[in-house]
Amino acid sequence: METEGDVVVVVGDGVVLLDVAGPVQVLHGSGYRVRLASLGGRAVVSDTGIPLGVELAVEDVPETVDTVMVPGYPTVNGHGHPQELIAHVRRLGAGARRTTSACTGAYLLAEAGLLDGRRATTHWAECAMLARRFPQVRVEPDAIYVRDGPVITSAGVTAGIDLALALVEEDHGPEVARTAAKYLVVFLQRPGGQSQFSVRSAVTPPRNAGLRRVLDAVVADPGGNHTLAAMAERLAVSERHLNRLFRREVGSTPGQYVESVRMEAAQAMLESCDAGVDTIARTCGFGTDETMRRVFVRLLGAPPAAYRARFGTTPA
């Protein structure tokens, strides 16, 4: 019978090195016994080309293992995994006290059926694909990690560290987890969710040329007059028709689009310059710093000051 504190990380060729190294560093430093397992117990080569020694054959890992961790893989070569590996993850997931994944490791859990009917997350760039491929999984795209019963999934890459710290806190309490976080110089609970890492200009270019010009005008001058009436006048359509166009071709309301563009412009300024928050709010069209603060908290889960502290590249 495996004891609490035994962690098996299931790996294969191409595994993302940081998905393995980050959580392993946290858990090893917190007193866990961590071992890597692969098909046949063979050494594997990570996505960076760095080889990883393996201690166990996954075939020999008992179902009574305490914690199973499944790291992610680059998705450029597709999302499928060897059926034999899927079968062993399914077997271990059925008996382990808890099963976890980092980043795109959620695909392997989904292929094993371990996420059926559960809430889960993965790297923000893969959430839509995960939801499409596995409609029985309730994907939460903004979460850093999601616990649903004995299964815990985390967002992209470094979020595996957040997941590991959560396991340490669950097993040993907040003080031990806080000590581990301080030693690694990371947040015990980072501010905000995955939305803060989304790519700009994610909107598919509309087929309507006039609407494209309206969207471009907002991006070119986020602080300009972009009320519903002003945008409808530019396009020479009614406000009601503009609303319909936005919903059909952009997937949001005009107000939501303008707000997201203004927020992204503010993010860029917070990251790259030392202007005051009130100045950034006016420049980006929010009017007041309080309005901008409310939008940041609602959409990113963190106020502008916290966002700047975490991602700013200029001294405060």
C-alpha positions in Angstrom: 0.0 0.0 0.0 1.4 3.4 -1.0 1.6 6.0 1.7 0.6 9.7 1.6 3.4 11.7 0.1 4.2 9.2 -2.7 3.8 11.0 -6.0 4.2 9.3 -9.4 4.7 11.6 -12.5 3.7 9.8 -15.7 5.9 10.9 -18.5 6.6 10.1 -22.2 8.8 11.4 -25.0 8.1 15.1 -25.8 6.8 15.9 -22.3 7.1 19.6 -21.5 10.1 19.9 -19.2 8.8 22.8 -17.0 5.5 20.8 -16.5 7.6 18.2 -14.8 10.4 20.2 -13.2 8.1 22.9 -11.6 5.8 20.6 -9.6 8.6 18.2 -8.8 10.7 21.0 -7.4 7.8 22.1 -5.2 7.0 18.6 -3.9 10.5 17.4 -3.5 11.4 20.5 -1.4 8.3 19.9 0.7 9.2 16.3 1.7 7.3 14.2 -0.9 8.8 11.1 -2.5 8.5 11.9 -6.2 9.2 9.3 -8.9 8.9 9.4 -12.7 7.2 6.5 -14.5 7.0 5.7 -18.2 6.0 2.9 -20.5 8.5 0.1 -19.9 10.4 2.3 -17.5 12.4 3.8 -20.4 14.2 7.1 -20.1 12.3 9.8 -22.1 13.4 13.0 -23.9 11.6 16.2 -23.0 10.3 18.8 -25.4 13.6 20.7 -25.0 15.7 17.7 -26.0 16.9 17.2 -22.4 16.6 13.5 -21.4 14.8 12.5 -18.2 15.8 9.5 -16.2 12.8 7.3 -15.1 12.6 5.2 -11.9 9.5 3.1 -12.6 7.7 1.3 -15.4 4.1 2.7 -15.4 2.9 -0.9 -15.8 4.3 -1.6 -12.3 2.8 1.3 -10.5 0.0 0.0 -8.2 -3.5 1.5 -8.3 -3.0 2.4 -4.6 -0.5 5.2 -5.4 -1.3 8.3 -3.5 -1.0 11.0 -6.1 -0.7 10.7 -9.9 0.6 13.7 -11.9 0.3 14.0 -15.7 2.3 16.8 -17.3 1.6 18.3 -20.7 2.9 17.9 -24.2 3.3 20.4 -27.0 0.2 20.3 -29.2 1.9 21.0 -32.5 2.0 17.3 -33.3 -1.6 16.7 -32.3 -3.3 15.8 -29.1 -3.3 11.9 -29.2 -1.4 9.7 -26.8 -0.5 6.0 -27.0 -3.4 3.8 -26.1 -1.3 1.8 -23.7 -0.4 5.0 -21.8 -4.0 6.1 -21.8 -5.0 2.7 -20.3 -2.5 2.9 -17.5 -3.5 6.5 -16.6 -7.1 5.3 -16.5 -6.2 2.4 -14.2 -4.2 4.6 -11.9 -6.8 7.3 -11.8 -9.4 4.9 -10.7 -7.5 4.0 -7.5 -5.2 6.9 -6.6 -6.3 9.3 -3.8 -6.0 12.1 -6.3 -5.0 12.5 -10.0 -3.7 15.8 -11.3 -2.6 17.3 -14.6 -0.5 20.3 -15.6 -1.2 22.3 -18.8 -2.1 20.0 -21.7 -1.8 16.9 -19.6 -5.6 17.5 -19.3 -5.9 15.9 -22.7 -4.5 12.6 -21.4 -6.9 12.7 -18.5 -9.8 13.4 -20.9 -8.7 10.6 -23.2 -8.6 8.3 -20.2 -12.2 9.3 -19.3 -11.1 10.7 -16.0 -12.6 14.2 -16.8 -16.1 12.9 -17.9 -18.7 15.1 -16.2 -16.1 17.0 -14.3 -14.9 20.6 -14.3 -11.4 21.1 -15.7 -8.9 23.5 -17.1 -5.8 23.5 -19.3 -3.5 26.1 -21.1 -5.7 29.1 -22.1 -4.7 28.5 -25.8 -6.1 25.0 -25.6 -9.3 25.4 -23.6 -11.5 25.8 -26.7 -10.1 22.7 -28.4 -10.4 20.7 -25.2 -14.1 21.7 -24.9 -14.7 20.8 -28.6 -12.9 17.4 -28.4 -14.4 16.4 -25.1 -17.9 18.0 -24.8 -18.5 15.9 -21.6 -15.8 18.0 -19.8 -16.9 21.3 -18.3 -13.9 23.5 -19.2 -13.2 26.6 -17.1 -10.9 28.7 -19.3 -9.9 31.3 -16.7 -9.0 29.1 -13.8 -5.4 28.6 -12.7 -6.3 25.2 -11.4 -9.6 23.4 -10.9 -10.4 20.7 -8.3 -13.4 18.4 -9.0 -13.5 15.5 -6.5 -10.2 13.6 -6.6 -9.1 15.2 -10.0 -7.2 18.4 -10.1 -6.2 20.1 -13.4 -4.1 23.2 -13.9 -3.6 25.8 -16.5 -0.5 26.3 -18.7 3.0 25.5 -17.9 4.0 27.4 -14.7 0.5 26.9 -13.3 1.7 23.4 -12.4 3.7 25.1 -9.7 0.5 26.7 -8.4 -1.1 23.2 -8.4 1.8 21.6 -6.5 1.6 24.4 -3.9 -2.1 23.7 -3.5 -1.3 20.0 -2.9 1.3 21.0 -0.2 -1.2 23.3 1.5 -3.9 20.6 1.4 -1.6 18.0 3.0 0.5 20.1 5.3 -1.2 23.4 5.8 -0.7 27.0 4.6 2.5 27.7 6.5 4.4 24.9 4.8 3.1 25.9 1.4 3.9 29.5 2.1 7.5 28.6 3.0 7.8 26.6 -0.2 6.5 29.5 -2.3 8.8 32.0 -0.6 11.8 29.8 -1.2 10.9 29.5 -4.9 10.1 33.2 -5.1 6.6 32.6 -6.5 3.1 33.6 -5.3 1.3 31.1 -3.0 -1.9 32.3 -4.8 -1.1 34.4 -7.9 -3.4 37.4 -8.6 -5.8 36.9 -11.5 -6.7 34.1 -13.8 -5.6 33.0 -17.3 -7.4 35.8 -19.0 -4.5 38.1 -18.2 -2.4 36.0 -20.6 -4.8 35.9 -23.6 -3.5 37.1 -27.0 -4.6 40.5 -28.3 -6.7 40.7 -31.4 -8.3 37.3 -30.8 -11.4 38.3 -32.8 -11.7 36.7 -36.2 -11.8 39.4 -38.9 -15.5 40.1 -39.8 -16.7 39.5 -43.3 -18.4 42.9 -43.3 -15.8 45.4 -44.5 -17.5 48.3 -42.7 -17.5 46.5 -39.4 -13.8 45.7 -39.8 -13.2 49.5 -40.1 -15.2 50.1 -37.0 -13.1 47.5 -35.1 -9.9 49.0 -36.4 -10.9 52.5 -35.3 -11.4 51.3 -31.7 -8.0 49.6 -31.7 -6.3 52.6 -33.2 -7.7 55.0 -30.6 -9.0 53.1 -27.5 -9.6 56.4 -25.7 -11.8 57.8 -28.5 -15.6 58.2 -28.6 -16.8 54.6 -29.2 -20.3 54.7 -27.9 -22.9 52.6 -29.6 -24.4 55.7 -31.3 -21.0 56.9 -32.5 -20.0 53.5 -34.0 -23.5 53.0 -35.6 -23.1 56.4 -37.2 -19.7 55.5 -38.6 -21.1 52.4 -40.2 -24.3 54.2 -41.3 -26.6 51.6 -39.7 -29.0 51.6 -36.8 -27.8 50.8 -33.3 -30.0 47.7 -33.3 -28.4 46.5 -36.5 -24.9 47.2 -35.2 -25.7 45.1 -32.1 -26.8 42.2 -34.4 -23.6 42.5 -36.5 -21.4 42.4 -33.5 -23.1 39.4 -32.0 -23.0 37.5 -35.3 -19.5 38.4 -36.5 -17.6 39.3 -33.3 -19.3 37.1 -30.8 -19.8 39.9 -28.3 -21.7 43.2 -27.8 -20.1 46.5 -29.1 -19.7 47.6 -25.5 -17.9 44.4 -24.5 -15.5 44.7 -27.5 -14.6 48.3 -26.7 -14.1 47.4 -23.1 -11.7 44.5 -23.9 -9.7 46.7 -26.3 -9.4 49.4 -23.7 -8.4 46.9 -21.1 -5.7 45.4 -23.4 -4.4 48.9 -24.1 -4.2 49.6 -20.4 -2.4 46.3 -19.8 0.2 47.3 -22.4 0.8 50.6 -20.7 0.9 49.1 -17.2 3.5 46.6 -18.5 5.7 49.1 -20.3 5.6 52.6 -18.9 5.5 54.3 -15.5 2.5 56.6 -16.1 0.1 56.9 -13.2 -3.0 54.6 -13.1 -5.3 57.7 -13.4 -3.4 58.8 -16.6 -3.6 55.4 -18.1 -7.4 55.2 -17.3 -8.0 58.5 -19.1 -5.7 57.7 -22.1 -7.4 54.3 -22.6 -10.9 55.6 -22.4 -12.0 54.5 -19.0 -12.5 58.0 -17.7 -11.5 57.3 -14.1 -9.1 55.0 -12.4 -12.0 53.6 -10.3 -13.8 52.5 -13.5 -10.7 50.9 -14.8 -10.1 49.1 -11.5 -13.6 47.6 -11.6 -13.1 46.3 -15.1 -9.7 44.8 -14.3 -11.0 43.1 -11.2 -14.1 41.8 -13.1 -12.2 40.5 -16.2 -8.7 39.6 -14.8 -9.4 39.1 -11.1 -6.7 41.6 -10.2 -6.6 45.4 -9.9 -4.3 47.5 -12.1 -1.7 48.0 -9.4 -1.4 44.2 -8.8 -1.2 43.6 -12.5 1.6 46.2 -12.9 3.5 44.8 -9.9 3.4 41.3 -11.4 4.0 42.1 -15.1 5.5 45.6 -15.3 9.0 46.0 -16.9 9.7 49.5 -15.6 10.4 50.5 -12.0 7.4 51.8 -10.1 
